[in-house]
């Protein structure tokens, strides 16, 4: 089971809300950070890193492994590649990164960090007119000469690099970008040629685990996730570790079923249909069933409490003939209330922990903003053993 996602194609997470969502379904998230790269994280991302959710992975070994395929493509198809990806006369903005869409001639080039490209490949690209060293940029008193290439070429390279790194680490590639190509779909030399010269469209993505997990989390996320403090995300992961583990297992089971089902599927629309069906069966339906069960539990428990209250009141009144009505009834009600509350709490916890959707219900309850009246009501339900 894969517990760690491998973020690509950028170093910096570009959407903090997405990062918070990812923290709710990945145990941790790795990102590709070349040696010496000047990381500049936003405050929320820094908190995720301090909580040991975000970790850095050096791509040097993977870069050396993918270089021969790219060098071979450049040597064989250099002239054809120059017609679309030549860098001469094109502006470069430092620290720009590869993007999912082709950057046409006249647009800015994208930058690859020198330590994520092998010297052999860099030399081949420069000699073919497909790359150049940018003007020196000083970052935190350190000089950096970016390897400037066409954005499409940079994107294909990043995807291939990520795939190799994922193979070496057993991490699952995951991105917050709507990409034209995907990591993890087989970046052979022939695939590189098709992507760069043959108008190769993205094959069916096999990122089943991340797709299903993100779909599940989005079912219960509040609209204002960007305003939810990171510490609240971290606390939820910590407080409900058992539910998180059960949810992860359910997602992986759904992903395994999807991978088995679509082994021979090449049509993207068909893939999405299979994804929706398996997600509905494995995740959405259990979540709805848990919601209904929790609502039923509240009604049953309230009904039981009223019944117990009536019975105890009657018994207490009879007992009051000897001990006094006020004392006896009060003690009887207190005992009934505590017993009912404990029973409800056990039933509630059993329902939540026994369902793969329990963790999703925790997210929904813990992160959804509430009015003062809602908070008071929820506190009362918890106190009565009726809420989570």
Helices and strands as residue ranges (DSSP letters): E 4-7, H 16-23, E 28-32, H 43-50, E 54-57, H 60-85, E 110-112, G 114-116, H 119-127, E 132-133, E 137-139, E 142-144, E 147-149, H 151-169, E 172-174, H 189-197, H 208-218, G 225-227, H 230-239, H 241-261, H 268-279, I 280-284, H 285-323, H 325-354, H 358-367, H 372-383
